[in-house]
Amino acid sequence: MATIEERLTALEAAVARWEEAAAEATPSPERSPDFWMLEGLEQRHPEGVVAYAGHAALAAGPVRWQVGAPVEPLLGADWAEVAARLDALAHPVRLRLAQLVLHGTETTAELAADADLGTTGQLHHHLRQLVAAGWLQSAGRGRYRVPAQRVVPLLAVVAAARD
């Protein structure tokens, strides 16, 4: 049987561990509960990483996605290579098309019913631009969808542009 001193020492050690755990869980100016994702990234990638993740319940079904890229290769990359992909989104009609398709409007006929999207010829031009850049995918017979691997990146671009 443990002596009172041994039991007291064990009890003091347990209290010290609890106090330490409580201090780590307590938000401070340097550690905010709002930065849970950032703190996780810093722990996993102390060298620096840019990441985005998300999940969405869409008309086409649920989507989950996450991507991360080390900072150094991003800084050293040729950013001109992504210009065409970004340019495809840099038009109000194309952004609206992507939004409509995400909401479940998938046929050319349904899209053409929206007068704000222009003539049928203009609509097809914008759809081709989005397909060529990979933001939309032809699903056959005048149907379009946002590929699953593009849903969260598309939403992340829009979210970043809104900030």
PAPA-656496 format. One line per 10 residues: for each residue x, y, z of C-alpha. Coordinates in steps of 0.5 Angstrom, whole numbers, plus 500, padded with zeros to 3 digits. Example, Ala and Ser with C-alpha at 12.3 -4.5 7.8 and 13.67 -1.06 7.14 Angstrom:
BEGIN
525:491:516; 527:498:514
This chain:
BEGIN
500:500:500; 503:507:498; 505:512:504; 501:518:505; 507:522:502; 507:518:495; 500:519:495; 500:526:496; 506:526:491; 502:523:485
496:527:487; 500:533:486; 503:531:479; 496:529:477; 493:536:479; 500:539:475; 498:535:469; 491:538:469; 493:545:470; 498:544:464
492:541:460; 487:547:462; 492:552:460; 494:549:453; 486:549:452; 485:556:454; 485:561:448; 490:567:449; 492:572:444; 497:568:440
492:562:440; 485:563:438; 480:557:438; 478:561:431; 485:558:428; 484:551:429; 485:549:422; 491:554:422; 494:551:428; 493:544:425
497:546:419; 503:549:423; 503:543:427; 503:538:421; 507:543:416; 512:547:420; 515:549:413; 509:553:411; 503:550:407; 497:553:403
491:549:404; 484:549:403; 478:544:405; 471:544:405; 465:540:404; 458:541:401; 451:538:400; 449:539:393; 444:537:388; 449:532:385
450:529:392; 455:531:397; 462:533:396; 468:533:400; 475:535:398; 482:538:401; 488:540:398; 495:543:400; 501:545:397; 508:547:400
509:555:400; 516:554:397; 514:551:390; 508:556:390; 512:562:390; 517:559:385; 512:557:380; 510:560:374; 504:563:376; 502:565:368
500:557:368; 494:558:372; 492:565:368; 487:561:363; 484:557:369; 483:564:373; 481:568:367; 475:563:365; 472:565:372; 473:573:371
467:574:367; 460:575:371; 456:570:366; 461:565:367; 461:566:375; 453:565:374; 454:559:370; 458:556:375; 453:558:381; 447:555:377
450:549:375; 452:548:383; 445:549:384; 443:543:380; 441:547:373; 445:542:369; 442:543:362; 443:548:356; 436:549:355; 435:550:363
441:555:363; 438:559:356; 432:560:360; 436:565:364; 436:572:360; 442:575:364; 446:569:361; 446:572:354; 444:569:347; 445:561:346
451:563:342; 454:567:348; 452:562:353; 455:556:349; 462:561:348; 462:561:356; 460:554:357; 466:552:352; 471:557:356; 469:554:363
470:547:360; 476:548:357; 479:551:364; 476:545:368; 471:548:372; 465:545:368; 465:538:365; 460:536:359; 456:530:362; 453:529:355
447:531:351; 447:538:353; 448:537:360; 454:540:365; 456:539:372; 462:542:376; 467:536:377; 467:534:384; 475:535:385; 473:543:382
467:544:387; 471:546:393; 477:550:389; 471:554:386; 468:555:392; 475:557:395; 476:562:390; 469:565:391; 470:566:398; 477:569:397
475:574:392; 469:576:397; 474:577:403
